[in-house]
């Protein structure tokens, strides 16, 4: 049985608030206020290896970036990342027969590595002497243990939450300190009753301290955490401060003060409360702070505030936004108004294993382009973070740019050996608690997600009811195959239309899907009526970055493009069909969110899914993808409900066009339907009509068009020009005119 962790969760909210200065900082210290000093420990560390857990290396001949991954170490370690799980073996050998039986993994996993652990090492000096010293390792995999000056401080088993280590009894205040952080070299170094993330399609497992490390110095009384819960109806915040008295009994003043994040302007009046703590007492104190005339946080206006909290010996700075999101029926409601989510799922931990990943996830310019510039250009306002969490800096950027995040705890357990049967439930619950506490002050995090494609009643019966109560903002929870746990919780669905090609190989003789099926109507039956449905995976059209189909999509492209089709043809079909499905799912108005898979994924010889980048280092999309998907996700959606491959030359017919308005204002303008050459150089037939679509509403139009008498290849295009800078929105269909 596992030993219950005793390292207390400590000031996670504070770390979130200051990550903006920690993530890419040097080792110089940054005082948050006069009472607390934060010493960033990011940078280049030394690193060694061992087989045994207690065998501290005698030398550390490699260097490695923090944050980052071990495969970035110099000189490089042999066989790093090499680990095959039982799930991957089941997928590749037993289920799909991609690999021979000789590759089958016996037990829970296997590796060719001659090590089980990596040891990070560095020295530091404290700029001041305080009464308490706390080390925060925001995230590291696989599990973390810390030594300071030869003394073991403690362990943190979780790979996806912050580890907090009290260094007070071991720190040297007036001299050099030697810090060691040990992590598992692979999931096999972690007890089988502990989760390291489920992904039965992942071939490589990437160890590393992949988030920031910092040292927090303070006096007594210690502020362990601060949670800010916006109350938008009353224009105030509920603040819960967690405190610990490490000294004798005392009375003190707890003060809260709010200011605007960018301008620093004070908001309302500061409040103070007298608090008494006995010796060694641990207490939660709630206070309400008025914020007259507060600006709401939203994708259109991501306005942020800062709360300064102070005790007699400690202080904390917490950034937050005034926003509230919940679900009513089939809709998401943000700050009292419906909002439709448009975007994608991000599988960052798959990208960790991509040969081109390097230090990109920690490069500020790359992250800004990935989370700010491209989403604005593609008209995305939401992402699902799945199969592994990002560095905290990503969440800070999401807060600043106004992204809505569905944040998934990385449990995906849908195939042998079904590890949830092995996991220690108390340990799992403690990590979900840490997950919520690490992230509860981020306004971008609007929906917690308990798992992906997993049947595990424990999550809904035990975990969600407990952690829901921790979150004073009362965010909704999504729970995968288990269905909604609460009366207003949403559920996710993955309507892979082209999966019929693959399921046919399983013996499922259902008819193959064709895009013409979309002309019959929505084609989706709600799985949990009365609850909002979120699409966060769809298409089944993945390609390797060189244009080769993945194993899952091979049969689709063989049929639609031909086995000998050039890569350019497949790139076009991927964009053309995925955009068509996007138009369709948005036009059904059955979904609160439409998010495709995946904005970021990982390349490799055996990957099943992938992203659509031509060059992931420069974040350059495949041109067809940016063209077609950039149109499909515009706030005014246009769906030309026509997928017939042929039209009779010289015929006249009516075409249905559905306009879907995601904006909180009515849109009007001209709707045109044209038939021209595929390159758009020559228009052969056209018609147009005025349109008007109510705010957050829809309207369908039937436009009659007489097609030319000449046969050939043409493009049918519906174009809605609403006068906005991003208009027109176009929907295109390729068609052959036959005599």
C-alpha positions as CSV (number, residue, x, y, z in Angstrom):
1,X,0.0,0.0,0.0
2,X,1.2,3.5,-0.7
3,X,2.5,5.8,2.0
4,X,0.1,8.7,2.4
5,X,1.8,11.9,1.3
6,X,2.4,14.5,4.1
7,X,3.7,17.4,2.0
8,X,1.0,19.9,2.4
9,X,-0.3,21.8,-0.6
10,X,1.1,25.3,-0.3
11,X,0.4,28.6,-2.1
12,X,-0.4,27.1,-5.4
13,X,-2.5,30.1,-6.3
14,X,0.4,32.3,-5.6
15,X,2.7,30.4,-8.0
16,X,0.0,30.8,-10.7
17,X,0.0,34.5,-10.2
18,X,3.7,34.9,-10.5
19,X,4.4,32.3,-13.2
20,X,4.5,35.2,-15.8
21,X,7.8,36.2,-14.3
22,X,9.0,32.7,-13.3
23,X,8.8,30.7,-16.4
24,X,11.5,32.1,-18.5
25,X,13.3,34.0,-15.8
26,X,17.0,33.9,-14.8
27,X,18.1,33.0,-11.3
28,X,17.8,36.6,-10.0
29,X,15.2,36.9,-7.2
30,X,11.9,38.9,-7.6
31,X,10.2,40.3,-4.4
32,X,6.4,40.1,-4.7
33,X,6.1,42.4,-1.7
34,X,8.3,43.3,1.2
35,X,7.3,40.2,3.1
36,X,7.8,37.5,0.5
37,X,10.7,36.8,-1.7
38,X,10.5,34.5,-4.8
39,X,13.7,33.0,-6.1
40,X,13.3,31.6,-9.6
41,X,15.3,28.4,-10.2
42,X,14.7,28.0,-13.9
43,X,17.7,27.7,-16.1
44,X,20.4,25.2,-16.9
45,X,20.8,22.4,-14.3
46,X,23.2,19.5,-14.2
47,X,21.8,16.0,-14.5
48,X,22.8,12.5,-13.8
49,X,21.2,9.0,-13.8
50,X,20.8,5.9,-11.6
51,X,19.2,2.5,-11.6
52,X,18.3,2.5,-7.9
53,X,16.0,5.1,-6.3
54,X,18.5,5.8,-3.5
55,X,21.7,5.8,-5.5
56,X,22.6,9.5,-5.8
57,X,25.0,9.9,-8.7
58,X,28.6,10.7,-7.9
59,X,28.8,12.9,-11.0
60,X,26.4,15.0,-13.1
61,X,28.2,15.2,-16.5
62,X,25.2,16.4,-18.5
63,X,23.2,19.7,-18.5
64,X,19.5,20.1,-19.1
65,X,17.1,23.1,-19.4
66,X,14.5,23.7,-16.7
67,X,11.7,23.8,-17.6
68,X,12.2,21.3,-20.4
69,X,12.6,17.5,-21.0
70,X,15.5,15.2,-20.5
71,X,15.9,14.5,-24.2
72,X,17.1,18.1,-24.5
73,X,20.1,17.3,-22.2
74,X,23.7,17.7,-23.5
75,X,25.4,15.5,-24.2
76,X,22.4,13.3,-25.0
77,X,21.4,10.3,-22.9
78,X,21.1,7.0,-24.9
79,X,17.6,5.6,-25.2
80,X,15.9,8.4,-23.3
81,X,12.1,8.4,-23.7
82,X,12.2,4.7,-24.8
83,X,9.4,2.9,-22.9
84,X,6.5,0.8,-24.2
85,X,3.4,0.4,-22.1
86,X,1.1,-2.6,-22.1
87,X,-1.6,-0.4,-23.6
88,X,0.6,0.5,-26.5
89,X,1.5,-3.1,-27.1
90,X,-2.1,-4.1,-27.0
91,X,-2.9,-1.4,-29.5
92,X,-0.1,-2.1,-31.9
93,X,0.2,-5.8,-31.6
94,X,-3.0,-7.4,-30.4
95,X,-5.6,-4.9,-31.7
96,X,-4.2,-3.6,-35.0
97,X,-1.5,-6.1,-35.8
98,X,0.8,-3.2,-36.9
99,X,3.7,-4.8,-35.1
100,X,4.7,-8.4,-34.8
101,X,4.0,-10.6,-31.8
102,X,7.7,-10.3,-30.9
103,X,7.0,-6.7,-29.9
104,X,4.3,-7.6,-27.3
105,X,4.9,-6.2,-23.9
106,X,4.5,-8.6,-20.9
107,X,3.5,-6.9,-17.7
108,X,2.7,-3.2,-17.4
109,X,5.6,-1.9,-19.5
110,X,9.1,-2.5,-20.7
111,X,12.2,-0.4,-21.6
112,X,15.6,-0.8,-23.1
113,X,16.9,1.9,-20.9
114,X,19.6,1.0,-18.4
115,X,18.3,3.5,-15.9
116,X,15.2,4.1,-13.8
117,X,15.9,7.6,-12.5
118,X,17.3,11.0,-13.5
119,X,18.8,13.4,-10.9
120,X,18.7,17.2,-11.5
121,X,21.3,19.2,-9.5
122,X,22.0,22.8,-9.0
123,X,23.2,25.3,-6.2
124,X,21.6,28.5,-5.0
125,X,22.0,31.1,-2.4
126,X,19.2,32.9,-0.6
127,X,19.1,36.7,-1.0
128,X,17.6,37.2,2.4
129,X,17.0,35.2,5.6
130,X,13.4,34.4,6.4
131,X,11.6,32.0,8.8
132,X,10.2,29.7,6.1
133,X,11.5,28.3,2.8
134,X,9.3,26.4,0.4
135,X,10.4,24.8,-2.9
136,X,7.7,24.6,-5.6
137,X,8.2,22.2,-8.6
138,X,5.2,23.2,-10.7
139,X,5.2,19.9,-12.7
140,X,7.6,17.1,-13.4
141,X,7.3,13.5,-14.6
142,X,7.5,10.8,-13.6
143,X,7.1,11.7,-9.8
144,X,9.5,13.9,-7.9
145,X,11.7,13.6,-4.8
146,X,13.8,16.4,-3.3
147,X,17.1,16.5,-1.4
148,X,18.7,19.7,0.0
149,X,22.2,19.7,1.4
150,X,22.2,15.9,1.7
151,X,18.9,15.7,3.5
152,X,15.9,14.1,1.9
153,X,13.0,16.6,2.0
154,X,10.1,14.5,0.6
155,X,8.3,13.0,-2.4
156,X,5.5,14.1,-4.7
157,X,4.1,11.2,-6.7
158,X,2.0,13.2,-9.2
159,X,3.3,13.9,-12.7
160,X,0.6,16.6,-13.5
161,X,0.4,18.8,-10.4
162,X,2.7,21.0,-8.4
163,X,5.0,19.5,-5.7
164,X,5.6,21.5,-2.6
165,X,8.6,20.8,-0.4
166,X,9.4,22.5,3.0
167,X,13.1,23.3,3.0
168,X,13.1,25.2,6.2
169,X,15.0,22.7,8.4
170,X,17.7,22.0,5.7
171,X,18.4,25.4,4.1
172,X,21.6,27.3,4.6
173,X,20.7,31.0,4.9
174,X,24.2,32.4,4.6
175,X,25.9,30.1,2.2
176,X,25.6,27.9,-0.8
177,X,22.8,25.3,-1.0
178,X,23.0,22.0,-3.0
179,X,19.6,21.0,-4.4
180,X,18.8,17.6,-5.9
181,X,15.5,16.7,-7.7
182,X,15.0,13.1,-8.7
183,X,12.4,12.1,-11.3
184,X,11.5,8.7,-12.8
185,X,13.1,8.0,-16.2
186,X,10.0,6.3,-17.4
187,X,6.5,5.3,-16.0
188,X,7.9,2.0,-14.8
189,X,9.8,3.9,-12.1
190,X,6.5,4.8,-10.5
191,X,4.4,2.4,-8.4
192,X,1.7,0.6,-10.3
193,X,-1.0,2.1,-8.1
194,X,-0.1,5.7,-9.2
195,X,-1.2,7.2,-12.6
196,X,1.4,8.5,-15.0
197,X,-1.2,9.4,-17.7
198,X,-3.1,7.1,-20.0
199,X,-2.4,7.1,-23.7
200,X,-2.6,3.7,-25.4
201,X,-1.4,5.3,-28.7
202,X,1.8,6.9,-27.3
203,X,5.1,5.2,-28.1
204,X,7.5,7.4,-26.3
205,X,7.3,8.7,-22.7
206,X,9.2,11.9,-22.0
207,X,10.6,12.5,-18.5
208,X,11.6,16.0,-17.3
209,X,10.9,18.9,-15.1
210,X,8.5,20.5,-17.6
211,X,7.3,23.4,-15.6
212,X,9.0,26.1,-13.5
213,X,10.8,25.7,-10.2
214,X,10.9,28.4,-7.6
215,X,11.9,29.0,-4.0
216,X,9.5,31.0,-1.8
217,X,10.9,32.7,1.3
218,X,8.6,34.2,3.9
219,X,8.1,34.7,7.6
220,X,5.3,33.5,9.8
221,X,2.2,33.5,9.4
222,X,2.4,31.6,6.1
223,X,-0.2,32.0,3.4
224,X,-0.6,28.5,2.0
225,X,-3.1,29.4,-0.8
226,X,-5.5,32.0,-1.9
227,X,-8.6,31.3,-3.9
228,X,-10.6,34.1,-5.6
229,X,-14.2,33.3,-6.7
230,X,-15.8,36.1,-8.8
231,X,-19.4,37.1,-7.9
232,X,-20.4,38.9,-11.0
233,X,-24.0,39.7,-10.0
234,X,-22.9,41.6,-6.9
235,X,-19.6,42.9,-8.4
236,X,-17.5,41.4,-5.6
237,X,-15.1,38.5,-5.0
238,X,-15.1,35.8,-2.4
239,X,-11.6,35.3,-1.1
240,X,-10.5,32.2,0.8
241,X,-7.1,32.4,2.3
242,X,-5.4,29.3,3.7
243,X,-3.1,30.0,6.6
244,X,-0.7,28.1,8.8
245,X,0.9,29.3,12.0
246,X,4.4,27.7,12.4
247,X,5.0,29.6,15.7
248,X,3.3,30.4,19.0
249,X,-0.3,31.5,19.2
250,X,-0.9,35.0,17.9
251,X,-3.3,37.5,16.6
252,X,-2.7,39.3,13.3
253,X,-4.4,41.3,10.6
254,X,-5.3,39.7,7.2
255,X,-5.6,42.3,4.5
256,X,-6.9,42.1,0.9
257,X,-6.5,44.7,-1.7
258,X,-7.5,44.7,-5.4
259,X,-6.0,46.5,-8.4
260,X,-6.2,46.3,-12.1
261,X,-3.4,44.1,-13.5
262,X,-2.1,46.3,-16.3
263,X,-2.6,49.8,-15.0
264,X,-2.1,49.0,-11.3
265,X,-5.1,51.3,-10.4
266,X,-6.7,50.5,-7.1
267,X,-10.2,49.0,-7.2
268,X,-12.6,49.7,-4.4
269,X,-11.4,49.7,-0.7
270,X,-9.0,47.3,0.9
271,X,-10.4,45.2,3.7
272,X,-8.8,43.9,6.8
273,X,-9.8,41.3,9.4
274,X,-8.4,40.3,12.7
275,X,-7.5,36.6,12.9
276,X,-6.3,34.4,15.7
277,X,-4.3,31.2,15.3
278,X,-3.2,28.9,17.9
279,X,0.3,27.4,17.8
280,X,0.6,25.1,14.8
281,X,-3.0,25.9,13.7
282,X,-4.1,25.6,10.1
283,X,-7.1,27.7,9.1
284,X,-9.2,28.9,6.2
285,X,-10.5,32.4,6.3
286,X,-13.1,33.8,3.9
287,X,-13.6,37.5,3.1
288,X,-15.7,39.4,0.6
289,X,-14.2,42.2,-1.3
290,X,-16.4,44.7,-3.2
291,X,-15.4,45.6,-6.7
292,X,-17.6,48.4,-7.8
293,X,-18.0,48.7,-11.6
294,X,-15.9,45.6,-12.2
295,X,-15.1,44.8,-15.9
296,X,-16.0,41.2,-16.9
297,X,-13.4,38.9,-18.4
298,X,-14.3,37.4,-21.7
299,X,-12.7,36.3,-25.0
300,X,-13.5,39.8,-26.4
301,X,-12.2,41.6,-23.3
302,X,-9.8,39.5,-21.2
303,X,-9.6,42.1,-18.4
304,X,-7.5,41.0,-15.4
305,X,-7.2,42.0,-11.8
306,X,-4.7,41.3,-9.1
307,X,-5.4,40.6,-5.5
308,X,-2.7,41.4,-2.9
309,X,-3.0,39.4,0.3
310,X,-0.9,40.1,3.3
311,X,-0.5,38.7,6.9
312,X,2.1,39.9,9.4
313,X,4.8,37.7,7.9
314,X,3.8,36.7,4.4
315,X,2.1,38.1,1.3
316,X,0.6,36.7,-1.9
317,X,-0.3,38.1,-5.3
318,X,-3.2,36.4,-7.1
319,X,-4.3,37.3,-10.6
320,X,-7.9,36.7,-11.6
321,X,-10.7,37.7,-13.9
322,X,-14.3,38.6,-13.2
323,X,-16.2,35.9,-15.1
324,X,-18.8,33.1,-14.6
325,X,-19.6,30.3,-16.9
326,X,-22.2,27.6,-16.6
327,X,-24.4,25.5,-18.8
328,X,-28.2,25.9,-19.3
329,X,-29.7,23.1,-21.4
330,X,-27.7,22.9,-24.6
331,X,-25.9,26.2,-24.2
332,X,-22.8,27.6,-22.5
333,X,-23.5,30.8,-20.6
334,X,-20.6,33.3,-20.0
335,X,-21.4,36.3,-17.8
336,X,-25.1,35.8,-18.4
337,X,-24.9,35.5,-22.2
338,X,-24.7,32.4,-24.5
339,X,-21.4,31.8,-26.0
340,X,-20.4,29.2,-28.7
341,X,-17.0,27.7,-28.5
342,X,-14.9,27.3,-31.6
343,X,-11.5,25.7,-31.6
344,X,-9.5,22.5,-31.1
345,X,-8.0,20.0,-28.8
346,X,-4.4,20.2,-27.9
347,X,-2.4,17.0,-27.0
348,X,0.8,18.7,-25.8
349,X,2.3,15.6,-24.2
350,X,2.2,13.8,-27.6
351,X,4.1,16.8,-29.0
352,X,6.7,16.3,-26.3
353,X,7.8,13.2,-28.1
354,X,7.8,14.9,-31.5
355,X,11.4,15.0,-32.9
356,X,10.9,18.7,-33.7
357,X,9.5,19.7,-30.2
358,X,12.8,20.7,-28.6
359,X,12.3,23.7,-26.3
360,X,9.4,25.1,-28.4
361,X,6.8,24.7,-25.6
362,X,8.9,26.9,-23.4
363,X,9.9,29.5,-26.1
364,X,7.9,32.7,-25.4
365,X,7.7,33.8,-29.0
366,X,6.5,30.3,-30.1
367,X,3.9,30.1,-27.3
368,X,2.6,33.6,-28.1
369,X,2.1,32.7,-31.7
370,X,0.5,29.4,-30.8
371,X,-1.9,30.7,-28.2
372,X,-2.5,34.3,-29.3
373,X,-1.7,35.1,-33.0
374,X,-3.0,31.9,-34.7
375,X,-6.2,31.5,-32.6
376,X,-7.2,35.1,-33.5
377,X,-6.4,34.5,-37.1
378,X,-8.4,31.3,-37.2
379,X,-11.3,32.7,-35.2
380,X,-10.9,30.3,-32.3
381,X,-12.0,31.2,-28.8
382,X,-11.6,27.8,-27.0
383,X,-9.3,24.8,-26.5
384,X,-9.5,21.5,-24.8
385,X,-6.2,20.6,-23.0
386,X,-6.0,16.8,-23.1
387,X,-3.7,13.9,-22.5
388,X,-1.4,15.9,-20.3
389,X,-1.2,19.4,-18.9
390,X,0.8,22.3,-20.2
391,X,3.3,24.5,-18.3
392,X,1.5,27.1,-16.1
393,X,2.8,29.8,-18.5
394,X,0.4,28.5,-21.1
395,X,-2.6,29.1,-18.7
396,X,-1.3,32.6,-18.0
397,X,-1.2,33.4,-21.7
398,X,-4.7,32.0,-22.1
399,X,-5.9,34.3,-19.3
400,X,-4.3,37.3,-21.0
401,X,-5.7,36.6,-24.5
402,X,-9.2,35.4,-23.5
403,X,-9.2,31.7,-24.3
404,X,-11.9,29.4,-22.9
405,X,-10.3,26.1,-21.7
406,X,-11.7,22.7,-21.0
407,X,-8.9,21.3,-18.8
408,X,-8.7,17.6,-18.6
409,X,-7.0,15.6,-15.9
410,X,-5.0,13.0,-17.9
411,X,-6.9,9.8,-17.3
412,X,-7.6,7.9,-20.5
413,X,-8.1,4.3,-19.6
414,X,-10.1,2.5,-22.4
415,X,-8.0,-0.6,-23.1
416,X,-6.1,-3.4,-21.5
417,X,-4.9,-3.6,-18.7
418,X,-7.5,-1.0,-17.5
419,X,-5.1,0.5,-15.0
420,X,-7.8,2.2,-12.9
421,X,-8.3,-1.2,-11.4
422,X,-4.8,-1.0,-10.0
423,X,-4.7,2.7,-9.0
424,X,-5.0,3.7,-5.3
425,X,-8.2,5.6,-5.1
426,X,-7.1,7.8,-2.2
427,X,-4.0,8.8,-4.1
428,X,-6.0,9.6,-7.2
429,X,-8.4,11.7,-5.3
430,X,-5.6,13.7,-3.7
431,X,-4.2,14.4,-7.2
432,X,-7.5,15.7,-8.5
433,X,-7.6,18.0,-5.4
434,X,-4.1,19.3,-6.3
435,X,-5.2,19.7,-9.9
436,X,-8.1,21.9,-8.9
437,X,-6.0,23.9,-6.4
438,X,-3.2,24.5,-8.9
439,X,-5.6,26.0,-11.4
440,X,-8.6,27.5,-9.7
441,X,-7.7,31.1,-10.1
442,X,-7.3,31.0,-13.9
443,X,-10.2,32.7,-15.6
444,X,-9.5,30.8,-18.8
445,X,-10.2,27.5,-17.1
446,X,-14.0,27.4,-17.4
447,X,-14.6,23.6,-17.5
448,X,-12.9,20.9,-15.5
449,X,-12.6,17.5,-17.3
450,X,-12.2,14.3,-15.3
451,X,-11.2,11.9,-18.0
452,X,-11.1,11.0,-21.7
453,X,-13.0,8.1,-23.2
454,X,-13.0,6.2,-19.9
455,X,-15.6,4.1,-18.0
456,X,-14.8,4.5,-14.3
457,X,-17.7,5.1,-11.9
458,X,-15.4,6.2,-9.2
459,X,-14.8,9.5,-10.9
460,X,-18.5,10.5,-10.8
461,X,-19.4,8.8,-7.6
462,X,-16.5,10.0,-5.5
463,X,-14.0,12.3,-7.1
464,X,-16.1,15.0,-8.8
465,X,-18.5,15.5,-5.8
466,X,-15.5,16.1,-3.5
467,X,-13.4,18.4,-5.7
468,X,-16.5,20.3,-6.9
469,X,-16.9,21.6,-3.4
470,X,-13.3,22.9,-3.3
471,X,-13.9,25.2,-6.2
472,X,-15.7,28.3,-4.9
473,X,-16.4,29.4,-8.5
474,X,-18.5,26.2,-8.9
475,X,-17.2,25.5,-12.4
476,X,-19.0,22.6,-14.3
477,X,-17.4,19.2,-14.7
478,X,-17.2,17.0,-17.8
479,X,-16.8,13.3,-17.2
480,X,-16.3,11.5,-20.5
481,X,-18.1,8.2,-21.1
482,X,-19.4,8.3,-17.6
483,X,-21.9,11.0,-18.4
484,X,-22.7,14.2,-16.6
485,X,-22.3,14.0,-12.8
486,X,-24.3,17.2,-12.0
487,X,-27.6,18.5,-13.3
488,X,-26.0,21.3,-15.3
489,X,-22.8,19.5,-16.3
490,X,-22.1,19.0,-20.0
491,X,-20.8,15.9,-21.8
492,X,-18.3,15.4,-24.6
493,X,-18.9,13.5,-27.8
494,X,-16.5,12.4,-30.5
495,X,-18.6,12.0,-33.7
496,X,-16.0,10.5,-36.0
497,X,-18.0,10.1,-39.3
498,X,-15.1,8.5,-41.3
499,X,-14.5,5.9,-38.6
500,X,-16.8,3.7,-40.6
501,X,-13.9,2.9,-42.9
502,X,-11.9,1.7,-39.9
503,X,-14.7,0.0,-38.0
504,X,-15.4,-2.0,-41.1
505,X,-12.2,-3.9,-40.4
506,X,-13.6,-4.8,-37.0
507,X,-16.5,-6.6,-38.6
508,X,-18.9,-3.7,-38.4
509,X,-20.8,-3.8,-41.7
510,X,-22.6,-0.5,-41.2
511,X,-22.7,1.6,-44.4
512,X,-19.6,3.7,-45.1
513,X,-20.1,7.4,-44.4
514,X,-20.2,9.8,-47.3
515,X,-20.4,13.6,-47.1
516,X,-23.7,13.4,-49.0
517,X,-25.2,12.0,-45.8
518,X,-24.9,15.5,-44.3
519,X,-27.7,16.7,-46.6
520,X,-30.1,14.5,-44.7
521,X,-30.0,16.7,-41.6
522,X,-28.1,16.9,-38.3
523,X,-27.7,13.1,-37.9
524,X,-26.9,13.4,-34.2
525,X,-29.1,12.0,-31.4
526,X,-28.3,13.5,-28.0
527,X,-26.7,11.0,-25.6
528,X,-27.8,12.9,-22.5
529,X,-30.9,15.0,-23.4
530,X,-31.1,18.2,-21.4
531,X,-27.3,18.5,-21.0
532,X,-25.0,20.6,-23.3
533,X,-23.0,18.5,-25.7
534,X,-19.4,19.4,-26.5
535,X,-17.7,18.1,-29.6
536,X,-13.9,18.0,-28.9
537,X,-12.8,15.4,-31.4
538,X,-13.9,14.7,-35.0
539,X,-12.7,14.0,-38.6
540,X,-10.6,10.8,-38.7
541,X,-8.7,12.3,-41.5
542,X,-5.2,12.6,-40.0
543,X,-2.1,12.8,-42.1
544,X,1.6,12.6,-41.3
545,X,3.2,16.0,-41.9
546,X,4.6,14.7,-45.2
547,X,1.1,13.8,-46.4
548,X,1.1,10.1,-45.8
549,X,-2.1,8.7,-44.2
550,X,-1.8,7.4,-40.6
551,X,-2.9,3.9,-39.9
552,X,-6.3,5.0,-38.9
553,X,-7.0,7.1,-42.0
554,X,-5.3,4.9,-44.6
555,X,-8.6,3.3,-45.8
556,X,-10.3,6.7,-46.0
557,X,-7.8,8.2,-48.4
558,X,-7.4,5.0,-50.4
559,X,-11.1,5.2,-51.2
560,X,-11.5,9.0,-51.6
561,X,-8.2,9.9,-53.2
562,X,-6.9,6.6,-54.6
563,X,-3.9,4.6,-53.3
564,X,-1.5,6.4,-55.6
565,X,-2.7,9.9,-55.0
566,X,-0.1,12.5,-54.4
567,X,0.3,14.1,-51.0
568,X,-1.1,17.4,-52.2
569,X,-4.4,15.7,-53.0
570,X,-4.6,14.2,-49.5
571,X,-3.7,17.6,-47.9
572,X,-6.6,19.2,-49.9
573,X,-9.1,16.5,-48.9
574,X,-8.1,16.7,-45.3
575,X,-8.8,20.5,-45.3
576,X,-11.8,20.4,-47.6
577,X,-13.7,17.6,-45.7
578,X,-12.7,18.7,-42.2
579,X,-14.0,22.2,-43.0
580,X,-17.2,20.7,-44.4
581,X,-17.8,18.8,-41.2
582,X,-17.0,21.9,-39.1
583,X,-19.6,23.9,-41.1
584,X,-22.1,21.1,-40.5
585,X,-21.6,20.6,-36.8
586,X,-21.8,24.3,-36.2
587,X,-25.0,24.6,-38.3
588,X,-26.8,21.9,-36.4
589,X,-26.8,24.2,-33.3
590,X,-26.9,21.1,-31.2
591,X,-23.5,21.7,-29.6
592,X,-22.1,24.2,-27.2
593,X,-18.6,23.7,-28.6
594,X,-17.1,22.5,-31.8
595,X,-13.4,21.6,-31.3
596,X,-11.4,19.4,-33.7
597,X,-8.5,17.1,-33.0
598,X,-5.8,18.2,-33.0
599,X,-4.3,21.7,-33.1
600,X,-1.0,20.3,-31.8
601,X,0.0,16.6,-31.8
602,X,3.2,14.6,-32.3
603,X,4.8,13.1,-35.4
604,X,6.4,9.6,-35.4
605,X,6.4,6.4,-37.3
606,X,3.4,4.8,-35.6
607,X,1.3,7.8,-34.7
608,X,-2.5,7.4,-35.1
609,X,-3.4,11.1,-35.1
610,X,-1.6,14.3,-36.0
611,X,-1.9,18.1,-36.4
612,X,-2.0,20.1,-39.6
613,X,1.3,22.0,-39.5
614,X,3.5,22.1,-42.5
615,X,6.3,23.3,-40.2
616,X,5.7,23.0,-36.5
617,X,8.8,24.9,-35.6
618,X,7.5,28.1,-37.4
619,X,3.9,27.1,-36.8
620,X,3.1,27.2,-40.5
621,X,-0.1,25.4,-41.4
622,X,-0.7,23.4,-44.5
623,X,-2.0,26.1,-46.9
624,X,-5.2,24.2,-47.7
625,X,-6.0,23.8,-44.0
626,X,-5.6,27.4,-43.1
627,X,-7.7,28.5,-46.1
628,X,-10.6,26.1,-45.5
629,X,-10.6,25.9,-41.7
630,X,-10.1,29.6,-41.4
631,X,-13.4,30.1,-43.2
632,X,-15.2,27.3,-41.4
633,X,-14.6,28.8,-37.9
634,X,-15.5,32.4,-38.7
635,X,-18.1,33.9,-36.2
636,X,-20.7,34.0,-39.1
637,X,-20.8,30.3,-40.2
638,X,-21.8,29.5,-43.7
639,X,-22.9,25.9,-44.6
640,X,-23.7,25.1,-48.2
641,X,-25.8,22.0,-47.7
642,X,-24.8,20.3,-50.9
643,X,-22.3,17.5,-51.3
644,X,-23.4,15.8,-54.6
645,X,-20.4,15.0,-56.7
646,X,-22.2,15.8,-60.0
647,X,-24.7,18.2,-61.4
648,X,-26.4,18.1,-64.8
649,X,-25.1,20.8,-67.1
650,X,-27.8,23.3,-68.0
651,X,-30.1,22.4,-65.1
652,X,-31.7,24.7,-62.6
653,X,-32.0,23.9,-58.9
654,X,-32.3,25.4,-55.5
655,X,-29.4,25.3,-53.0
656,X,-29.9,25.4,-49.2
657,X,-27.5,27.7,-47.3
658,X,-27.5,27.9,-43.5
659,X,-26.1,31.0,-41.8
660,X,-25.1,30.6,-38.2
661,X,-24.3,33.7,-36.1
662,X,-22.1,33.3,-33.0
663,X,-21.9,37.0,-32.3
664,X,-24.0,38.9,-29.8
665,X,-25.3,41.2,-32.4
666,X,-27.4,40.8,-35.5
667,X,-25.5,40.5,-38.8
668,X,-26.8,41.5,-42.3
669,X,-25.4,41.9,-45.8
670,X,-25.4,40.1,-49.1
671,X,-25.4,36.3,-49.6
672,X,-24.0,35.3,-53.0
673,X,-24.0,31.9,-54.7
674,X,-21.6,31.4,-57.6
675,X,-20.5,28.6,-59.8
676,X,-17.0,29.1,-61.3
677,X,-13.8,27.4,-62.2
678,X,-12.0,25.7,-59.3
679,X,-9.4,28.4,-59.1
680,X,-12.2,31.1,-59.0
681,X,-10.9,32.8,-62.1
682,X,-14.1,32.7,-64.1
683,X,-17.7,32.8,-62.8
684,X,-20.2,31.0,-65.0
685,X,-23.4,31.5,-63.0
686,X,-24.3,33.6,-59.9
687,X,-27.2,34.8,-57.8
688,X,-27.5,36.8,-54.6
689,X,-29.9,37.9,-51.9
690,X,-29.9,40.2,-48.9
691,X,-29.6,38.4,-45.5
692,X,-30.1,39.1,-41.9
693,X,-29.3,36.8,-39.0
694,X,-30.3,37.6,-35.4
695,X,-27.7,37.7,-32.7
696,X,-26.6,34.2,-31.7
697,X,-29.2,32.9,-34.2
698,X,-29.5,31.2,-37.5
699,X,-31.3,31.6,-40.8
700,X,-31.6,29.3,-43.9
701,X,-31.9,30.6,-47.4
702,X,-32.7,28.8,-50.6
703,X,-31.0,30.2,-53.7
704,X,-31.9,29.1,-57.2
705,X,-29.1,28.8,-59.7
706,X,-29.0,27.8,-63.4
707,X,-25.8,26.0,-64.1
708,X,-24.0,26.5,-67.4
709,X,-24.5,24.0,-70.3
710,X,-20.8,23.2,-70.6
711,X,-19.4,20.1,-68.8
712,X,-16.3,20.2,-66.7
713,X,-14.9,20.7,-63.2
714,X,-16.4,23.6,-61.2
715,X,-16.6,25.1,-57.7
716,X,-19.9,26.1,-56.1
717,X,-19.3,28.9,-53.6
718,X,-21.7,30.5,-51.0
719,X,-20.3,33.8,-49.7
720,X,-21.8,35.9,-46.9
721,X,-20.5,39.4,-46.6
722,X,-21.6,41.1,-43.4
723,X,-19.4,44.2,-43.4
724,X,-17.1,43.0,-40.6
725,X,-13.3,43.1,-41.1
726,X,-13.2,39.3,-41.3
727,X,-16.0,39.0,-43.8
728,X,-16.9,37.5,-46.2
729,X,-17.3,33.9,-45.0
730,X,-17.3,31.3,-47.8
731,X,-18.4,27.7,-48.1
732,X,-17.1,25.8,-51.1
733,X,-18.1,22.6,-52.8
734,X,-16.3,21.0,-55.8
735,X,-18.7,19.5,-58.4
736,X,-18.5,18.0,-61.9
737,X,-21.0,19.2,-64.5
738,X,-22.1,16.3,-66.7
739,X,-23.9,16.4,-70.0
